[in-house]
Amino acid sequence: MQRVSHIARTELGFDKFDYHSLRHTHATMLAEKGASPKYVQYRLGHKNIQVTMQIYQHLTNKMSTENAQLLELF
């Protein structure tokens, strides 16, 4: 994993890439596909769901658009 991280930073130009970047991406992609927060918490191995929701899972443009469209249903 360290080798891949090193290649990403030095050869591909991802200066801030590290193992935790993959965890953030994994959590966000699961949420974007509709996975429940509890499942994302389980996948990341967090005891506290607040860590999952506040630190690892990020709002994407796709999530914003899809949720805005929900409001149009009213």
N, C-alpha and C positions, 0 to 999 in steps of 0.2 A: 504494500500500500504506500509506503514511503517513497518507493521508486516512482510509482505512478504520479504521486503528488509532486515530486521533484520535476518530472518531465512536464507536467501541466504548467508549473510555474516558470521553468526556464526555457523550454522549447516552444510552448504554445502561448506563452504570454499571459497566463492567468496568475497574476501576482498574488492574489489573496486566496488562492485555492488551497484547501487542506481537507482532511478527513471530515471535519464538521460541515464543510460545504456540501458534501454528499448527503449527510444526515438532513440538513435543511432542505435540499432538493427533494429527497425521498419523501419527507413529510409533506411538503407542498404539493408534489405531484399526486400523492395519495388523496389529499384533500380535494384537489382540483378534479379528480376523477370520481369524487363522491364518497370516499371512505369516511366512516364515522370517526369523530375525534377519539373515541375510546380505542378504536382499532389502530389508529396512528400512534397513540400513546403506547399500546402494546408492542407495536413493531419497533419503536425506538427504545423500549425498555424503561420508560419513565415511571416512577412511582406516583408522581404528581402531574395530573393532566395540565395544570397551569404552565408547567415548563414546556410541554408540547405545544400548547396553544399560543403562548406569549413569546417564546424564543425560537422555536423550530419551524412552525408553520407560518407561511407568509401569504398575503393576499395577492393574487395575480390579476392581470387585466381580464383574463377569461372569467375568473370568479366574479369580478366586479360587474362585468357585462351580463353574465347569466343571472346574477342576483338582482340587478337593476331591471331586467326583463320580467322578473317575478312581480315587481311592483306594478308593472303595466297590466297585469291580469286583473287588478282591482278596478 
